[in-house]
Amino acid sequence: MARRKPPQLVLAKQCCNACLTTRNRIVSGDRAAQIIRDCRQERTHFFCHKGDAHTIHCRGVHEILLRDGPGSQAFQMASLIGVPIVEVDADNE
């Protein structure tokens, strides 16, 4: 049986070179605004498109949610129960 990886929350160290919160984003400005609005309303995270199998939390959206309050629900739960928060360079993953 394969060993199970311990739980962790993976967060981009910085905005990637095509971050949703920058002019270099890969979606329209309207779509980016809608995604950010939804994340703010639902307190949900957004996965960086550079992550393998949706594993890296977007740094730009994370920072917006932290400015608004305690961050995403996933970040809050990880912090509360002691799940490690690991930062990675999304551009080199």
LINCORMO-V76398 format. One record per residue. PHI is phi in whole degrees, 0 to 359 (none if undefined). PSI is psi in whole degrees, 0 to 359 (none if undefined). Layout:
phi->PHI psi->PSI
phi->PHI psi->PSI
This chain:
phi->none psi->137
phi->289 psi->143
phi->288 psi->138
phi->275 psi->135
phi->288 psi->140
phi->295 psi->149
phi->296 psi->146
phi->202 psi->154
phi->255 psi->122
phi->259 psi->124
phi->235 psi->136
phi->297 psi->136
phi->297 psi->323
phi->212 psi->170
phi->299 psi->137
phi->288 psi->174
phi->287 psi->359
phi->224 psi->36
phi->299 psi->143
phi->305 psi->332
phi->266 psi->9
phi->241 psi->170
phi->292 psi->341
phi->275 psi->8
phi->302 psi->159
phi->262 psi->4
phi->241 psi->167
phi->293 psi->161
phi->299 psi->322
phi->296 psi->316
phi->293 psi->319
phi->299 psi->316
phi->298 psi->320
phi->295 psi->316
phi->298 psi->314
phi->296 psi->317
phi->300 psi->315
phi->297 psi->317
phi->298 psi->319
phi->296 psi->315
phi->293 psi->319
phi->266 psi->353
phi->58 psi->39
phi->255 psi->159
phi->273 psi->173
phi->229 psi->131
phi->277 psi->132
phi->296 psi->136
phi->292 psi->348
phi->276 psi->348
phi->286 psi->149
phi->279 psi->121
phi->57 psi->41
phi->57 psi->63
phi->243 psi->344
phi->253 psi->122
phi->286 psi->134
phi->296 psi->128
phi->290 psi->320
phi->298 psi->312
phi->293 psi->322
phi->302 psi->314
phi->295 psi->320
phi->298 psi->314
phi->294 psi->325
phi->292 psi->326
phi->294 psi->326
phi->283 psi->333
phi->173 psi->221
phi->277 psi->8
phi->97 psi->189
phi->289 psi->162
phi->300 psi->321
phi->297 psi->316
phi->295 psi->317
phi->298 psi->313
phi->296 psi->315
phi->301 psi->316
phi->296 psi->318
phi->292 psi->321
phi->259 psi->5
phi->82 psi->22
phi->287 psi->129
phi->300 psi->141
phi->253 psi->112
phi->254 psi->128
phi->261 psi->135
phi->229 psi->159
phi->273 psi->102
phi->298 psi->330
phi->289 psi->343
phi->242 psi->21
phi->270 psi->none
